[in-house]
Amino acid sequence: MEGFVREAHERTRAPFGLPTLPPRAEGGKSCRLCGNRCRMGEGVKGFCGLRMVKNGKLVHLSGTARQGVLEYYYDPLPTNCVADWVCAGSAERGRFNLAVFLGACSFDCLFCQNSQYRLLTARLAPACTPQELARAADERTACICYFGGDPSPQMPFALRASELALEMRGGGVRICWETNGSMHRGLLRRALELSLGSGGCVKFDLKAFTPALHRALCGTDNRQTLDNFAYAASRLSERPDPPPLIASTLLVPGYVEAEEVGRIASFIASLDPGIPYSLLAFHPQHAMRDMPVTSRRQAEECLAAAREAGLTRLHLGNVHLLH
């Protein structure tokens, strides 16, 4: 990793006691909840901040089937969800999305639009049980959407809460995920099955396709994300409509432009050209507050690149930010 990039990641993580890179301690304890596959030595936290080694044992500080670190609120439908242009929930005016903001992440995106999740990671609070969150999905709730941060470090919690909510409601609520897609394949399989059965969807945020660019921008590898996306695409025929899989990419000026979007779009199209793909305008945030917002010209070039790659369902989000 180039020195200035490493320094940028150190500045975003050191104040919260988080390692700059996924730890790789020889003989350390392994965590396989996500693609980072951290190997932690004594007293060292994993990349997400929710796992560490104490007295030679791997300890889960939160994000388990008993407790999660999160905030939740009721968001009136239709929302500004990444998938609102294709999801069934956008038609349910008068009802609510239970928006679950998870307080940890398996990436460290320098352009993070919700970097306040780190405060939750550091405090391990607010904490919530799966039962509490499931009870919050009342009769007004049409869907539950997990985002953050990211669901990946807390999938055991989110899966248990979702199962309980569906049991309590006798169905009747959609389960949706907005994620970087880096979770263990078995956890993704369970999440996808909940979404397929409930009418929800899995929204993959594909940050970049080029491995070196992804590592520079997000601090980690994207192999697990791409493999998981391909797996999810292989199950599209189980419920063609509403689409259970949606992709999105943030258009970061100077980094994620038409050439990189073309690579991402070609990858998606190789799996199924009908997968909905949303391009999102960038707003300066976090470690990239000195960057410009996405220009209209960049957005149009990226849309053209995605179309040229063969994708047929394209959408431009955050258009109010374009200049």
Number of C-alpha atoms within 10 A of each C-alpha: 11 7 7 10 16 14 13 17 21 16 13 19 18 11 11 15 15 21 17 19 20 22 19 16 14 9 9 18 21 21 18 11 20 21 22 26 17 24 23 27 22 15 13 21 25 28 29 26 25 25 21 25 20 14 8 13 15 22 15 15 16 24 27 20 17 14 21 29 25 26 18 17 12 17 16 19 21 19 15 13 17 24 26 15 18 18 20 19 24 19 13 14 12 11 19 23 27 26 21 20 21 28 35 32 26 29 26 22 23 20 20 21 16 15 20 14 20 23 15 20 25 16 12 19 15 15 15 18 19 23 18 13 24 22 13 17 24 15 11 15 21 24 26 26 24 25 23 24 29 25 29 31 29 27 25 20 22 29 21 19 24 26 16 20 26 18 12 15 15 9 15 16 25 24 31 29 24 24 23 27 29 30 25 20 19 11 17 21 16 13 20 22 17 21 21 25 15 17 22 27 28 27 26 24 21 22 24 24 21 13 12 15 18 21 19 20 22 21 24 23 20 26 16 18 24 21 14 23 26 16 15 21 17 12 16 16 10 12 13 13 13 14 22 28 26 24 25 24 23 24 25 23 19 11 13 22 19 21 14 20 26 23 17 24 27 21 19 24 18 12 15 17 18 16 22 22 29 23 24 21 24 26 22 17 16 16 16 16 12 9 15 14 18 24 18 14 11 20 24 14 17 23 23 15 22 28 18 13 20 18 22 16 15 19 16 18 23 15 15 7 14 17 13
